[in-house]
Amino acid sequence: MRKNLKAPGLLILLCLLPLITVNGYQTPEEITGNAGSYAFSSGQYTVQMYSDGSGESWSDRPVAYYTYVAERDGVVYFSRVVGEGERPFILGRLPGSEWGEVSDGFEVNRGDVIELKIWPYGPYVTRDENPNDDYYELIYTYAKQIGYIKYTLLYYDDDSSGGGSELIADFDYSPISPGPGDQVEITSTSTVEGAEIVSMSWYVNGEQVLAHEGEGYWVWTAPSIGTYTVELEVTDSTRKTDFHIEEITVEEESSYTIIDQAFTKSIQDNEPVGRENSFRYGDEVIFWMKLGNVKGSHRVYVEWETPRPNEIIGNEYIDIPSPTTQGETEWTEYTVSASIKPGDNRYELLFRDPGDWKTKVLIDSDAYEYSFQIESNIVHEATVEKTKYTTGETITVEGTLVFNGAAIEGASIRPIIYRKGDVYDEPPEISVGTDGRYSFNYKIQPLDLESIPTGPEDWSLRLSPLIDSQYGQQDKEIMLEVLPVWMTIKDAKIVQIIEAPVINDGFFNVPHIAANREAGVRVLLEWHGYEEGFMLPELDVYFSQENRDTGSTYTTTEKPAIVDGNIYADFIFTLPSGLYMFSSEIDRDGFYIKQETREANIDAFSWEQICRSKIMEPLKLKFMLINVNWEKPGIQSDELRWIEEQKQVFKDTYPVPLEDMYFEVAKDTRTFPDLETIGLNRFTLGKALAVVSYYEGSKIIGVTPDSQNYWKPKESGYSEYYMRSPILTKYIDTVSPYNSRMVLVKYGAQPGVSAHEIGHTLGLYQYYGEEQYQLHPPYGEQCY
């Protein structure tokens, strides 16, 4: 390997010479040239690093590499000559050393190689996703940058005996791009003035080619693929020497044809699934190309150009390996593709600009250009929780307005409410957030009604974006149904176990309830036009109790409820004795129904009723066991359990305060002879029970065995007027007819039988064969 020794102190001398011109020193000579051209389209790249500059890494940075071979010993400097745009970054190094600045120059010997790399300059912003660490990102954004790298080599011609000759070493070679094994003809074209060329030496990669020493023409057989440095050293008769170096790249045969190309949204089995020329936000944009008869290796460069002139949002390289790497002479078919998909940092930029886009393709040095369309895509979505509303409810709208996936700066929404096809209200504009979202609440106020509603009204809500016309327009209309609240009082029931009976108290026929026992009023409402699916309004139902004896009034409110299709409000209370005026009205404050509407129809929205609360006589009951063996083991406990069940029904169903109910069980078992017929048995028992009832002041319940001597099939209870007899006439005639009723209950009967039969002794009867309890069940209309 040929070596050139550097002269001691040469670098220092070269640095000083431009500043001093002392007699006796030679003036340095200068060689300038182009070390390589650069061209960067606009784009972005990201640098990650720690705050101290360590750990630096790059993402998507376009970098161009160059090499310079020194023609002479000296110092070489590099600079950037800008043709368009900013001055890019540049670093250099000797092979194997660290990259560094090029401004200080490099001390070189003839044949030394300097490696250079260059990438675009642009302003940057800092992004720190985790403030808790010191790792952050710099995002550079650059515009188009075009220019070339100029080199300047300073050297001394130290041949003092040159005699003024001018020697230039040079040579040509052919073919320019040889393949492996090709014959390369190399011919010297060196010239000299004032002297003669006396020697020529050739070197390949620094090794002298001795076989062709002194020859001006020779043939070099190109070896395997690679780049080779061929150098010519020429000396003239004045002993002046010059050098010329060329890099010859040996390449295999390189060719290809374009079979097909397309834009698509997906690829399957290396083929496009459908061909597209237009894309909407959310689509993946894929450029696909099929090459054929591919020989040699190739680099495919793809870049995406926006509708804005010369703006590039991204690029990528695709290397096609040589078929020889797989033992083939050519690729019959070879597909390549490039894409921009959701999640890619270029994706939002892609859909920022609707219109005609270009995909520019460079295969080696061959340029191609293809176009596709990005659609203008304004998306306006709005939803409501439901579509059926009533007066007083709030309509809540959640919406989004985006253009190509991004919020529209300064956008707002104009809402318009339509009622039965006509504009009803125009609320204030709605601001759209920076994320493209907006929300809107509208409360339905009491409505002007010309007549009683027969059903829901047709409403709609139109939401119109207020944006520049370049985005297009997309109104959103939501269809709604609104049911006006026209709710009236249909009826009211005063209830205490059953509906309170109407009794003439000497002045009025008024409902009566038992004092000091829980009672209630159920206000029955009618919602005109109601249909299933509409929410019951939470209007207030007022209920007042005015004591006519004291003049005091108590008022309370409840919300209505819907049960089995019935709408009502219940009011539960316990009153002392007295005369009361009950009254009720709905929506007194006009929150759901306008005041003028209520006043014009006041009878429909109110109700009142006089009611008397009366102290009831105590109820004394005595169970007497007839022909039951009380002393028999197990009988007593079973009998007492059955009696407790009968007693509970009295407590549940009789409107007598519980503290005024008294129960007794006979401590001894009564025995009566069984007579021949049921009628005789009942008559005999009736006489006896009537006497006991009279003297003890209790209602007597005779409990008899389940025997055919007392009961007909399916019977479980019995009562009738006591048939007068001469023995009891002087007692019975002075007794109320109700107290002359006898009661028999079959042991084991269901729990309500005793209460049922005693009810007859209190006047709960109508006609023979038509029990009052068949018309009014024991529990009546209950209050909840």
C-alpha positions in Angstrom: 0.0 0.0 0.0 1.3 3.3 -1.1 1.8 5.9 1.7 2.5 9.6 1.7 4.1 11.2 4.7 2.8 14.5 5.9 5.3 17.4 6.2 5.8 18.4 9.9 3.9 21.5 10.8 2.1 21.6 7.5 -1.3 22.1 9.0 -0.1 24.9 11.2 1.6 26.6 8.3 -1.4 26.3 6.1 -3.6 27.9 8.8 -1.2 30.8 9.2 -0.3 31.5 5.5 -3.6 33.2 4.5 -2.7 35.8 7.1 1.0 36.4 6.4 3.0 37.2 3.3 6.6 37.1 4.4 9.4 37.0 1.8 10.8 33.6 1.3 7.5 31.7 1.8 5.5 30.2 -1.0 1.9 31.2 -1.5 -0.4 28.2 -0.9 -2.3 26.9 -3.9 -6.0 26.2 -3.9 -8.2 23.5 -5.5 -12.0 23.9 -5.2 -14.8 21.8 -6.4 -18.2 20.2 -5.7 -18.2 17.4 -3.2 -21.9 16.6 -3.7 -25.3 18.2 -4.2 -28.3 18.0 -1.8 -32.0 18.5 -2.2 -34.5 18.1 0.6 -38.3 18.5 0.3 -40.2 19.9 3.2 -41.1 17.7 6.2 -40.6 16.9 9.9 -38.3 14.7 12.0 -37.8 14.1 15.7 -34.8 14.0 17.9 -34.9 12.3 21.4 -32.3 13.0 24.0 -31.5 13.6 27.6 -31.1 17.1 28.9 -27.3 16.7 29.0 -27.3 15.8 25.3 -26.7 12.1 25.8 -28.8 9.3 24.5 -29.5 11.1 21.3 -31.6 9.2 18.7 -33.4 10.2 15.5 -36.8 9.3 13.9 -37.6 10.0 10.3 -34.6 12.1 9.7 -33.5 12.4 6.0 -29.7 12.1 5.8 -27.5 12.3 2.7 -24.0 10.8 2.7 -21.0 11.9 0.5 -17.3 11.1 0.3 -14.4 13.2 -0.8 -10.9 11.9 -1.9 -8.0 14.2 -1.4 -6.1 15.1 -4.6 -3.0 16.3 -2.8 -1.5 16.6 0.7 -2.9 19.6 2.5 -5.9 20.9 4.4 -9.4 20.6 3.0 -12.3 22.8 4.1 -16.0 22.2 3.3 -18.9 24.7 3.1 -22.5 24.7 2.0 -23.5 26.7 -1.1 -27.2 27.4 -0.8 -29.4 27.5 -3.8 -32.8 27.6 -2.0 -33.9 27.5 1.6 -31.9 27.3 4.8 -28.4 26.1 5.3 -28.5 22.4 6.4 -26.5 20.7 9.1 -23.2 19.1 8.1 -20.7 16.8 9.8 -17.5 15.1 8.6 -14.9 12.6 9.6 -12.0 10.5 8.6 -13.1 6.8 8.3 -13.2 5.2 11.8 -13.1 8.5 13.7 -16.0 10.4 15.4 -18.2 12.7 13.5 -17.3 16.4 14.0 -17.7 19.9 12.6 -16.1 20.6 9.2 -15.4 24.3 9.8 -11.9 23.6 11.2 -10.8 21.6 8.1 -9.1 18.2 7.8 -5.4 17.5 7.4 -5.1 15.0 4.5 -2.6 13.2 2.4 -3.3 12.6 -1.2 -5.9 9.8 -1.5 -7.3 10.2 2.0 -11.1 9.8 2.1 -13.3 12.3 4.1 -16.9 11.1 4.9 -19.6 13.7 5.0 -23.3 13.6 6.1 -25.9 16.3 5.7 -29.5 16.7 6.8 -32.0 19.6 6.7 -32.1 22.5 9.2 -35.4 23.8 10.6 -36.9 25.4 13.7 -38.0 23.0 16.4 -40.4 22.7 19.3 -39.7 20.8 22.5 -42.1 18.1 23.7 -41.8 16.6 27.2 -44.5 13.9 27.7 -43.1 13.0 31.2 -41.9 16.0 33.2 -40.7 13.7 35.9 -37.7 12.6 33.9 -35.1 14.5 31.9 -35.8 12.8 28.6 -37.5 14.9 25.9 -38.0 15.4 22.2 -37.2 18.1 19.7 -39.5 18.2 16.7 -37.9 19.9 13.7 -40.0 21.2 10.8 -38.1 22.1 7.7 -38.8 23.6 4.3 -37.3 22.8 0.9 -33.4 23.1 0.9 -31.3 22.8 -2.3 -27.6 23.4 -2.8 -24.2 21.7 -2.9 -21.1 21.1 -0.7 -18.1 23.1 -1.8 -14.6 21.9 -0.9 -11.4 23.9 -0.8 -8.0 22.2 -0.7 -5.0 24.3 0.3 -1.6 22.8 -0.5 2.0 23.8 -1.3 3.8 22.9 -4.5 7.2 22.3 -2.8 9.1 21.4 -6.0 11.6 24.2 -6.1 13.2 23.0 -9.3 10.0 22.9 -11.3 11.3 25.4 -13.9 7.8 26.8 -14.4 6.2 23.7 -16.0 2.5 23.2 -15.7 1.5 19.5 -15.3 -2.1 18.2 -15.1 -2.8 14.6 -14.4 -6.1 13.2 -15.8 -7.6 10.0 -17.4 -10.8 8.7 -18.9 -12.4 5.3 -18.5 -15.1 3.3 -20.3 -17.7 2.0 -19.7 -18.7 4.5 -17.0 -20.8 1.8 -15.1 -19.1 -1.5 -15.7 -20.5 -4.8 -14.5 -18.6 -7.6 -12.8 -16.0 -9.1 -15.3 -16.4 -6.2 -17.8 -13.2 -4.9 -19.6 -12.7 -1.3 -18.5 -10.4 0.7 -20.9 -8.4 3.3 -19.0 -6.6 6.1 -21.0 -4.4 8.9 -19.7 -5.3 12.4 -20.9 -2.6 14.1 -18.8 -1.0 17.3 -20.2 2.2 19.2 -19.5 3.5 22.6 -20.7 7.2 23.5 -20.6 8.3 19.9 -20.0 7.8 16.3 -20.9 6.0 13.5 -19.0 8.6 11.0 -18.0 6.6 8.5 -15.8 3.0 7.3 -15.1 2.1 5.0 -12.3 -1.4 3.5 -11.7 -2.9 2.4 -8.4 -6.1 0.6 -7.6 -7.4 1.0 -4.0 -3.8 2.2 -3.1 -2.0 -0.9 -4.6 0.3 -0.1 -7.5 -0.5 -1.9 -10.8 3.1 -2.7 -11.7 2.1 -4.6 -14.9 1.1 -1.3 -16.5 3.8 1.0 -15.1 4.5 3.8 -17.6 1.6 2.9 -19.8 -0.9 5.6 -20.9 -3.5 3.0 -21.9 -4.4 -0.2 -20.2 -7.4 -2.5 -19.6 -8.7 -3.3 -16.2 -11.0 -6.3 -15.6 -13.7 -5.1 -13.3 -13.9 -7.5 -10.3 -17.0 -8.1 -8.1 -19.6 -5.5 -7.3 -18.2 -2.5 -5.3 -16.5 0.9 -5.6 -12.8 1.1 -6.5 -10.4 4.0 -6.3 -8.2 4.3 -9.4 -5.3 6.8 -9.2 -2.9 8.1 -11.8 0.5 9.6 -10.6 2.3 11.6 -13.4 5.8 13.1 -13.2 7.4 15.4 -15.8 10.9 16.1 -16.8 11.2 19.0 -14.2 10.4 16.4 -11.5 7.0 18.0 -10.9 4.3 15.5 -9.9 0.5 15.5 -10.2 -2.2 13.1 -9.3 -5.7 12.3 -10.5 -8.2 9.9 -8.7 -11.5 8.5 -9.9 -14.0 6.2 -8.1 -15.3 3.5 -10.4 -18.4 1.7 -9.3 -18.8 -1.9 -10.5 -22.5 -2.7 -10.7 -24.4 -5.7 -11.9 -26.8 -5.3 -14.8 -29.7 -3.2 -13.6 -33.1 -3.1 -15.2 -36.9 -3.2 -14.4 -40.3 -2.6 -15.9 -43.4 -1.2 -14.2 -46.2 -3.7 -14.6 -48.9 -2.1 -12.6 -49.6 0.5 -9.9 -52.6 1.5 -7.8 -53.9 3.3 -4.7 -55.8 1.1 -2.3 -57.0 0.8 1.3 -55.6 -2.7 1.9 -53.4 -5.3 0.4 -53.9 -9.1 0.5 -51.5 -11.6 -0.9 -49.4 -8.8 -2.4 -52.3 -7.5 -4.4 -54.5 -4.5 -3.8 -58.0 -5.2 -2.4 -59.9 -2.8 -4.6 -58.5 0.3 -6.3 -59.2 3.8 -5.0 -58.6 7.3 -6.3 -60.4 9.0 -3.4 -60.0 8.6 0.3 -62.0 9.8 3.4 -60.8 10.4 6.9 -60.3 7.0 8.7 -59.0 5.3 5.5 -55.5 4.0 5.2 -53.9 5.4 2.1 -51.6 2.8 0.4 -49.6 3.3 -2.8 -48.8 -0.1 -4.4 -46.6 -0.8 -7.4 -45.7 -4.1 -9.2 -42.3 -4.3 -11.0 -41.3 -7.0 -13.5 -38.0 -8.3 -15.1 -36.1 -6.9 -12.2 -32.3 -7.3 -12.5 -29.8 -5.8 -10.1 -30.6 -4.0 -6.9 -32.7 -0.8 -6.8 -33.8 1.8 -4.4 -37.3 3.1 -4.6 -37.9 6.5 -3.0 -41.5 7.5 -2.3 -42.7 10.9 -1.1 -46.2 12.4 -0.5 -46.9 15.9 -1.8 -49.8 18.0 -0.5 -52.0 20.3 -2.6 -49.9 23.1 -1.3 -47.0 23.7 -3.8 -43.9 21.8 -3.1 -45.0 20.7 0.4 -43.9 17.2 1.3 -45.3 15.6 4.5 -43.2 12.4 4.4 -40.9 10.1 2.5 -39.5 6.6 2.7 -37.0 4.4 1.0 -37.6 0.8 -0.2 -34.6 -1.2 -1.2 -35.0 -4.0 -3.7 -32.3 -6.6 -3.2 -30.5 -8.1 -6.2 -32.0 -11.4 -7.4 -28.4 -12.8 -7.3 -28.7 -12.8 -3.5 -31.2 -15.5 -3.8 -29.5 -17.3 -6.6 -31.8 -15.9 -9.3 -30.9 -13.9 -12.4 -34.1 -11.7 -12.2 -37.3 -11.1 -10.2 -40.1 -11.9 -12.5 -42.4 -9.8 -10.3 -41.6 -7.7 -7.3 -44.2 -5.5 -5.4 -43.5 -2.5 -3.2 -45.9 -0.4 -1.2 -45.9 2.7 1.0 -48.7 3.9 3.2 -50.0 6.6 5.6 -52.3 5.1 8.1 -54.2 6.1 11.3 -51.7 6.6 14.1 -49.0 7.7 11.8 -47.7 11.1 12.8 -48.3 12.3 9.2 -51.9 11.2 9.1 -53.6 14.3 10.4 -51.5 16.4 8.0 -52.7 14.1 5.2 -56.3 14.8 5.9 -55.8 18.5 6.8 -55.8 19.5 3.1 -58.5 18.0 0.9 -57.9 18.1 -2.8 -55.4 16.6 -5.3 -52.4 14.9 -3.7 -49.4 13.4 -5.4 -47.2 10.4 -4.7 -43.8 11.0 -6.3 -41.7 7.9 -6.9 -38.0 7.8 -7.8 -36.6 4.4 -8.8 -32.9 4.9 -8.9 -32.8 8.1 -11.0 -36.1 7.5 -12.8 -39.0 9.8 -11.6 -42.7 9.0 -11.7 -45.7 10.8 -10.4 -49.2 9.6 -9.5 -52.3 11.5 -8.1 -55.1 10.7 -5.7 -57.9 12.6 -4.0 -58.5 13.4 -0.3 -62.1 14.2 0.2 -63.4 17.2 2.2 -64.8 15.4 5.2 -66.8 17.4 7.7 -68.4 15.1 10.2 -71.2 16.4 12.4 -72.8 14.0 14.9 -75.3 14.7 17.6 -77.2 12.4 20.0 -79.9 12.7 22.6 -80.6 10.3 25.5 -84.2 9.7 24.2 -86.7 11.2 21.8 -89.8 11.4 24.0 -90.1 14.3 26.4 -92.7 16.0 28.6 -93.1 19.6 29.7 -90.4 20.4 32.3 -87.9 17.9 31.1 -84.5 18.9 29.8 -83.2 17.8 26.4 -79.5 17.1 26.6 -77.5 17.0 23.3 -74.0 15.6 23.0 -72.3 16.4 19.7 -69.1 16.5 17.8 -68.0 18.6 14.8 -64.7 17.8 13.1 -63.2 18.4 9.7 -61.0 15.6 8.5 -60.7 14.4 12.0 -59.7 17.7 13.6 -61.6 20.4 15.4 -62.5 23.5 13.4 -61.0 26.5 15.1 -63.7 29.1 16.2 -66.6 26.9 15.2 -70.0 27.2 16.9 -73.5 25.6 16.5 -76.7 27.5 16.1 -79.7 25.5 17.6 -83.3 26.1 16.4 -86.3 24.4 18.1 -89.3 23.6 15.9 -92.7 22.9 17.3 -95.2 21.3 14.9 -93.1 22.5 12.0 -92.8 26.1 13.1 -89.9 27.8 14.7 -90.6 27.8 18.4 -87.3 29.0 20.0 -83.8 30.0 19.0 -81.5 29.4 22.0 -78.0 31.0 22.1 -75.1 29.7 20.0 -73.2 26.7 21.3 -69.4 26.8 21.4 -67.4 23.9 20.0 -64.4 22.8 22.1 -60.9 22.4 21.0 -61.5 18.6 20.8 -64.5 19.1 18.5 -67.1 18.3 21.1 -70.0 20.3 22.3 -73.0 19.9 24.6 -76.4 21.6 24.8 -79.2 21.6 27.4 -82.7 22.9 26.7 -85.5 22.8 29.2 -89.1 22.6 27.8 -91.1 25.3 29.5 -95.0 25.3 30.0 -96.7 25.4 26.7 -99.5 27.6 25.3 -102.3 25.1 24.6 -105.4 26.0 22.5 -107.2 22.8 23.5 -106.8 19.7 25.6 -104.0 17.6 24.1 -104.9 14.3 22.5 -101.3 13.0 22.2 -97.7 14.1 21.8 -96.6 16.9 19.5 -94.0 16.6 16.7 -90.9 18.6 17.6 -87.5 18.8 16.0 -84.1 20.2 16.9 -81.9 21.6 14.1 -78.2 22.1 14.8 -76.4 24.2 12.2 -72.5 24.6 12.2 -71.4 28.2 11.9 -68.2 27.7 9.9 -66.4 29.0 6.8 -68.0 27.8 3.6 -64.8 26.1 2.5 -65.6 23.3 5.0 -69.0 22.7 3.5 -72.1 22.4 5.6 -73.7 19.6 7.5 -76.8 20.4 9.5 -78.0 17.9 12.0 -81.8 17.4 12.7 -83.1 15.4 15.5 -86.8 14.4 15.5 -88.6 14.5 18.9 -92.0 14.0 20.5 -93.1 16.3 23.3 -96.2 15.5 25.3 -97.7 18.6 27.0 -98.6 18.3 30.6 -102.4 18.7 30.8 -103.1 16.7 34.0 -106.4 17.0 35.8 -108.0 15.5 38.9 -110.3 12.8 37.8 -111.5 11.7 41.2 -110.4 11.3 44.8 -111.1 8.4 47.2 -111.2 8.6 50.9 -110.1 5.2 52.1 -109.8 3.4 55.4 -109.4 -0.3 54.8 -112.2 0.1 52.2 -113.6 3.3 50.7 -115.1 5.4 53.5 -118.9 4.9 53.7 -121.2 7.9 53.2 -123.5 8.4 56.3 -126.0 11.1 57.2 -124.7 12.6 60.4 -127.9 14.6 60.9 -126.7 17.5 58.7 -125.0 16.1 55.7 -124.4 12.9 53.8 -120.7 12.8 54.3 -118.0 10.1 54.2 -117.0 8.8 57.6 -113.7 7.5 58.8 -112.7 6.1 62.2 -110.8 8.6 64.4 -107.3 7.7 65.6 -106.9 5.0 62.9 -104.8 5.4 59.8 -106.7 6.5 56.7 -105.8 8.0 53.4 -106.9 9.9 50.3 -106.0 8.7 46.9 -106.1 11.5 44.3 -106.7 10.0 40.9 -105.2 12.0 38.0 -105.8 11.9 34.3 -103.0 12.9 31.9 -104.7 13.8 28.7 -103.0 12.4 25.6 -100.7 10.2 27.6 -98.9 7.4 25.8 -96.5 4.8 27.1 -92.9 5.8 27.0 -93.2 9.4 28.3 -91.8 10.2 31.7 -94.3 11.2 34.4 -93.7 14.9 35.3 -92.7 15.6 38.8 -95.4 18.2 39.4 -96.7 18.7 42.9 -100.1 17.4 44.1 -101.3 19.4 47.1 -103.5 18.0 49.8 -105.0 20.1 52.6 -107.0 19.1 55.7 -109.0 22.0 57.2 -110.5 21.2 60.7 -113.9 22.9 60.6 -114.1 22.7 64.4 -110.8 24.5 65.1 -110.1 26.4 61.8 -106.6 24.9 61.5 -105.3 23.7 58.2 -102.5 21.3 57.4 -101.1 21.0 53.8 -98.7 18.5 52.3 -97.5 17.6 48.8 -96.7 14.4 46.9 -95.4 13.5 43.5 -97.7 11.3 41.3 -97.0 7.7 40.4 -98.1 5.4 37.6 -99.1 1.9 38.7 -100.8 -0.5 36.2 -101.6 2.4 34.0 -103.3 4.5 36.7 -101.8 7.8 37.8 -102.4 8.9 41.4 -101.0 10.5 44.5 -101.6 9.0 48.0 -101.8 11.0 51.2 -101.8 9.0 54.5 -102.9 10.5 57.8 -104.5 9.8 61.2 -107.1 12.3 62.5 -108.8 12.9 65.8 -112.6 13.2 65.7 -114.1 16.2 64.0 -115.5 17.6 60.8 -112.9 18.2 58.0 -112.7 19.8 54.6 -110.4 17.8 52.4 -109.1 19.6 49.3 -106.5 18.9 46.6 -105.0 20.7 43.6 -102.2 20.1 41.1 -99.2 22.3 40.0 -100.3 25.2 42.2 -97.3 27.3 41.1 -97.8 26.8 37.3 -94.5 25.1 36.8 -95.9 22.6 34.2 -99.3 24.2 33.4 -99.5 27.9 32.7 -101.4 29.9 35.4 -103.8 31.4 32.9 -104.6 27.8 31.8 -105.2 26.6 35.4 -107.4 29.6 36.3 -109.5 29.1 33.2 -110.0 25.4 34.1 -109.8 25.5 37.9 -112.4 22.8 38.4 -110.3 20.4 36.4 -107.2 21.0 38.5 -108.8 20.9 42.0 -111.1 18.8 44.3 -112.7 19.1 47.7 -114.8 17.0 50.0 -116.3 17.3 53.5 -115.4 14.3 55.7 -116.2 13.4 59.4 -113.8 11.6 61.6 -115.7 9.7 64.3 -114.7 7.8 67.4 -115.7 4.2 67.0 -117.1 2.0 69.7 -114.8 -0.6 71.1 -114.9 -4.0 69.6 -115.1 -6.9 72.1 -114.8 -10.4 70.7 -114.9 -13.8 72.5 -114.1 -17.1 70.8 -116.0 -20.0 72.4 -115.1 -23.6 71.5 -118.1 -25.9 71.0 -117.6 -29.6 71.4 -113.8 -29.4 71.2 -111.7 -31.4 73.6 -109.5 -28.5 74.9 -107.6 -30.8 77.2 -106.5 -33.2 74.5 -102.7 -33.0 73.9 -101.8 -30.7 70.9 -105.4 -29.5 70.4 -105.0 -26.4 72.6 -101.9 -25.1 70.9 -103.3 -25.7 67.4 -106.6 -24.0 68.4 -104.8 -21.0 69.8 -102.7 -20.7 66.6 -105.8 -20.7 64.5 -107.5 -18.1 66.7 -104.5 -15.8 66.4 -104.8 -15.9 62.6 -108.5 -15.0 62.9 -107.7 -12.1 65.2 -105.1 -10.7 62.9 -107.7 -10.2 60.1 -109.8 -8.1 62.5 -106.7 -5.9 63.2 -106.0 -5.5 59.5 -109.4 -4.9 58.2 -111.6 -3.2 60.9 -111.4 0.6 61.2 -111.3 0.5 65.0 -108.2 1.8 66.7 -106.2 -1.2 67.8 -106.3 -0.1 71.4 -110.1 -0.3 71.2 -110.1 -4.0 70.1 -110.4 -6.6 72.8 -110.1 -10.4 72.3 -110.9 -13.2 74.7 -110.9 -17.0 74.4 -113.3 -19.1 76.6 -111.2 -20.9 79.2 -113.6 -23.8 79.3 -115.0 -26.0 76.5 -118.7 -25.8 75.9 -120.5 -29.1 75.1 -123.9 -29.2 73.4 -125.7 -32.3 72.4 -125.7 -32.9 68.6 -129.3 -32.8 67.4 -130.7 -34.5 64.4 -130.5 -31.6 61.9 -128.1 -28.8 61.2 -131.0 -26.3 61.6 -131.7 -27.5 65.1 -128.1 -27.4 66.1 -127.6 -23.8 64.8 -130.9 -22.7 66.4 -129.9 -24.1 69.8 -126.4 -22.6 69.6 -127.9 -19.3 68.5 -130.1 -19.0 71.5 -127.3 -19.7 73.9 -124.8 -17.4 72.2 -127.3 -14.5 72.0 -127.8 -14.7 75.8 -124.1 -14.8 76.5 -123.5 -11.9 74.1 -126.1 -9.8 75.8 -124.9 -10.4 79.3 -121.2 -10.1 78.6 -121.4 -7.3 76.1 -119.1 -9.1 73.6 -119.5 -10.5 70.1 -119.5 -14.2 70.5 -117.8 -16.4 67.9 -118.8 -20.0 68.3 -116.2 -22.4 66.9 -117.6 -25.8 66.0 -116.0 -28.9 64.7 -115.8 -29.7 61.0 -118.9 -31.9 61.2 -121.9 -32.5 59.0 -124.1 -31.9 62.0 -123.2 -28.2 61.7 -122.0 -27.5 58.2 -123.2 -27.9 54.7 -120.7 -28.7 52.0 -118.3 -25.8 51.3 -119.6 -23.8 54.3 -117.2 -22.3 56.8 -119.1 -19.5 58.5 -122.8 -18.7 59.4 -124.8 -15.9 60.9 -128.6 -15.0 61.0 -131.1 -13.0 63.0 -131.9 -14.7 66.3 -135.4 -16.1 66.2 -137.3 -14.6 69.2 -138.4 -17.0 71.9 -140.8 -16.5 74.9 -137.9 -17.1 77.2 -135.7 -14.3 75.9 -138.3 -11.8 74.7 -138.1 -9.6 77.6 -134.3 -9.3 77.0 -134.0 -9.4 73.2 -136.8 -6.9 72.3 -134.8 -4.1 73.9 -131.6 -5.1 72.1 -130.5 -3.7 68.7 -131.2 -6.1 65.9 -127.5 -6.2 65.1 -126.7 -7.5 68.5 -129.1 -10.3 68.0 -127.0 -11.9 65.3 -125.4 -15.2 66.1 -122.0 -16.2 64.6 -120.6 -19.7 64.0 -117.2 -20.5 62.4 -115.9 -23.9 61.4 -112.7 -24.8 63.1 -109.9 -24.8 60.5 -111.6 -22.1 58.2 -109.5 -19.6 56.4 -108.3 -16.6 58.5 -110.9 -14.0 57.3 -114.1 -16.0 58.0 -114.5 -14.7 61.6 -114.1 -11.1 60.5 -116.5 -11.7 57.7 -119.3 -13.1 59.8 -118.9 -10.5 62.6 -119.2 -7.8 59.9 -122.8 -8.9 59.3 -123.6 -8.2 62.9 -122.3 -4.7 62.4 -124.6 -4.0 59.4 -122.5 -5.1 56.5 -125.1 -6.9 54.5 -127.5 -6.3 51.5 -129.8 -9.0 50.3 -130.1 -12.7 50.6 -127.5 -14.4 48.5 -125.5 -11.2 47.8 -122.8 -10.8 50.3 -121.5 -7.2 50.6 -117.9 -8.6 50.7 -118.4 -10.0 47.3 -118.7 -6.4 46.1 -116.1 -4.9 48.4 -113.2 -7.2 49.2 -112.1 -7.3 52.9 -109.1 -5.1 52.3 -110.9 -2.6 50.0 -108.7 -0.2 47.9 -105.5 -0.1 49.9 -103.3 3.0 50.4 -99.6 2.5 49.8 
